[in-house]
Amino acid sequence: MNVRSVLLARGALGVLFALYLLAAPASAQLQHLLGRNGVYGLVDGIIGLLLAFALNRYPPARWLFALVLADALMRVVVGVVLFAYPNLEARIVGAVAFFGTLITVCIALGIVGLVFVLMNRGASPEGPRSGATPAAIASACTLAFGVALMFGFSTVDGRRMLVGIFALALGLTFLVTGLRLKRP
């Protein structure tokens, strides 16, 4: 697969999942939504892995391989955990451990991503680099997601809206990037 098609697929998945979450009634069952978040996280993580390997074969964006790979692996792990334990929030210790780890990883990945993009966005000996703006947006969204989880959104509906907004922002970023990318 090429970078453009993977970006479009990942963007479409994010937008569709966001619309599903944002349209879900406020009384939607917690287990149902967490299970769906797990499926989304797992599928998005797998598409993210495809994106990482597509970027590795695309010289202008090869520099983003490690960042995209780390993000994709985190999404796969989160997806597997949420899919395997859809009633995670009913277990207090498990929920605290999961959300504490998720918050820490999101904040760290967001900060590392922003610093990495800002330091490496210029030209390299290999030639011009591309993808800095979408990578910075994705890193900022990941950081904002972790901070928002830490400081608020303690209700199920609040977290549902937060995940929906996060998926929508990333989905639109990937869609626009994929549409703007010339066919390699």
C-alpha positions as CSV (number, residue, x, y, z in Angstrom):
1,M,0.0,0.0,0.0
2,N,1.2,3.5,-0.6
3,V,1.2,6.4,1.9
4,R,-1.8,8.1,0.3
5,S,-4.2,5.2,0.4
6,V,-3.2,4.3,4.0
7,L,-3.7,7.9,5.1
8,L,-7.2,8.0,3.4
9,A,-8.1,4.6,5.0
10,R,-7.0,5.7,8.4
11,G,-8.7,9.1,8.0
12,A,-12.0,7.5,6.9
13,L,-11.9,5.1,9.8
14,G,-11.4,7.9,12.3
15,V,-14.1,10.1,10.9
16,L,-16.7,7.2,10.8
17,F,-15.8,6.1,14.3
18,A,-16.1,9.7,15.6
19,L,-19.5,10.1,14.0
20,Y,-20.6,6.9,15.5
21,L,-19.4,8.0,19.0
22,L,-20.8,11.5,18.8
23,A,-24.1,10.2,17.5
24,A,-24.4,7.5,20.2
25,P,-27.1,8.3,22.8
26,A,-26.0,9.5,26.2
27,S,-27.4,6.3,27.8
28,A,-25.4,3.9,25.6
29,Q,-24.1,1.0,27.6
30,L,-20.5,1.4,28.8
31,Q,-19.5,-2.1,27.8
32,H,-20.8,-1.6,24.3
33,L,-18.8,1.6,23.9
34,L,-15.6,0.3,25.4
35,G,-15.7,-2.8,23.2
36,R,-16.2,-0.5,20.2
37,N,-13.3,1.7,21.3
38,G,-11.2,-1.5,21.5
39,V,-12.1,-2.5,18.0
40,Y,-11.4,1.0,16.8
41,G,-8.1,1.2,18.6
42,L,-7.0,-2.2,17.3
43,V,-8.0,-1.5,13.6
44,D,-6.6,2.0,13.8
45,G,-3.3,0.7,15.3
46,I,-3.0,-1.9,12.5
47,I,-3.6,0.7,9.9
48,G,-1.1,2.9,11.7
49,L,1.4,0.0,11.4
50,L,0.7,-0.1,7.7
51,L,1.3,3.7,7.6
52,A,4.6,3.4,9.4
53,F,5.9,0.8,6.9
54,A,4.5,2.8,4.0
55,L,6.3,5.9,5.3
56,N,9.5,3.9,5.6
57,R,9.3,3.3,1.8
58,Y,8.5,6.9,1.0
59,P,11.8,8.9,1.2
60,P,10.3,12.4,2.0
61,A,8.5,11.0,5.1
62,R,10.9,8.3,6.1
63,W,12.0,10.4,9.1
64,L,8.6,9.9,10.7
65,F,8.8,6.1,10.8
66,A,9.8,5.7,14.4
67,L,7.2,8.2,15.7
68,V,4.3,6.6,13.7
69,L,5.4,3.2,14.7
70,A,5.4,4.1,18.4
71,D,1.9,5.6,18.0
72,A,0.6,2.6,16.2
73,L,2.0,0.1,18.7
74,M,0.4,2.1,21.5
75,R,-3.0,2.1,19.7
76,V,-2.8,-1.7,19.1
77,V,-2.1,-2.3,22.8
78,V,-4.9,0.0,23.9
79,G,-7.2,-1.7,21.5
80,V,-6.4,-5.1,22.7
81,V,-6.8,-4.2,26.3
82,L,-10.2,-2.4,25.7
83,F,-11.4,-5.2,23.5
84,A,-10.4,-7.9,25.9
85,Y,-11.8,-6.1,29.0
86,P,-14.9,-4.1,27.9
87,N,-16.0,-3.8,31.5
88,L,-12.6,-2.3,32.5
89,E,-14.2,0.7,34.2
90,A,-16.2,-1.5,36.5
91,R,-12.9,-2.7,38.1
92,I,-11.5,0.2,40.1
93,V,-7.9,-0.8,40.3
94,G,-7.8,-1.9,36.7
95,A,-9.4,1.3,35.5
96,V,-7.0,3.5,37.5
97,A,-4.0,1.5,36.2
98,F,-5.3,1.6,32.6
99,F,-6.2,5.3,32.5
100,G,-3.1,6.3,34.4
101,T,-0.9,4.5,32.0
102,L,-2.9,5.8,29.0
103,I,-2.6,9.4,30.3
104,T,1.1,9.0,30.8
105,V,1.8,7.5,27.4
106,C,-0.4,10.0,25.6
107,I,1.3,13.0,27.2
108,A,4.8,11.6,26.7
109,L,4.1,10.6,23.1
110,G,2.5,14.0,22.4
111,I,5.5,15.9,23.8
112,V,8.1,13.6,22.2
113,G,6.3,13.9,18.9
114,L,6.1,17.7,19.0
115,V,9.7,18.0,19.9
116,F,10.8,15.4,17.4
117,V,8.8,17.1,14.6
118,L,10.0,20.6,15.5
119,M,13.6,19.6,15.6
120,N,13.6,17.5,12.5
121,R,11.2,19.1,10.1
122,G,13.9,20.8,7.9
123,A,15.7,19.3,4.9
124,S,18.1,16.4,5.5
125,P,21.0,15.0,3.5
126,E,18.5,12.6,1.9
127,G,16.4,15.6,0.6
128,P,13.4,17.5,1.6
129,R,11.2,16.2,4.4
130,S,7.4,16.1,4.3
131,G,4.7,15.4,6.8
132,A,5.7,17.8,9.6
133,T,2.4,19.6,9.8
134,P,0.2,16.5,10.1
135,A,2.6,14.9,12.5
136,A,2.6,18.0,14.7
137,I,-1.2,18.1,14.6
138,A,-1.4,14.4,15.5
139,S,1.1,14.9,18.3
140,A,-0.7,17.9,19.7
141,C,-4.0,16.0,19.6
142,T,-2.4,13.1,21.5
143,L,-1.0,15.5,24.1
144,A,-4.4,17.3,24.4
145,F,-6.1,13.9,24.8
146,G,-3.9,12.8,27.6
147,V,-4.2,16.2,29.4
148,A,-8.0,16.2,29.0
149,L,-8.2,12.6,30.4
150,M,-6.1,13.7,33.3
151,F,-8.0,16.9,34.2
152,G,-11.5,16.0,33.4
153,F,-14.0,13.9,31.5
154,S,-14.6,11.7,34.5
155,T,-18.1,10.7,33.2
156,V,-18.7,8.0,30.6
157,D,-20.4,10.5,28.3
158,G,-17.6,13.0,28.8
159,R,-15.0,10.4,27.8
160,R,-17.2,9.3,24.9
161,M,-17.3,12.8,23.6
162,L,-13.5,13.2,24.2
163,V,-12.7,10.1,22.2
164,G,-15.1,11.2,19.5
165,I,-13.5,14.6,19.2
166,F,-10.0,13.1,19.2
167,A,-10.9,10.5,16.5
168,L,-12.5,13.2,14.4
169,A,-9.5,15.6,14.7
170,L,-7.1,12.8,13.7
171,G,-9.4,11.4,11.0
172,L,-9.8,14.8,9.4
173,T,-6.0,15.4,9.6
174,F,-5.3,12.1,7.9
175,L,-8.0,12.6,5.3
176,V,-6.8,16.1,4.3
177,T,-3.2,14.9,4.3
178,G,-4.0,12.0,2.1
179,L,-6.1,14.1,-0.3
180,R,-3.3,16.7,-0.6
181,L,-0.6,14.1,-1.1
182,K,0.3,13.6,-4.7
183,R,0.3,10.0,-5.8
184,P,3.8,8.6,-5.3
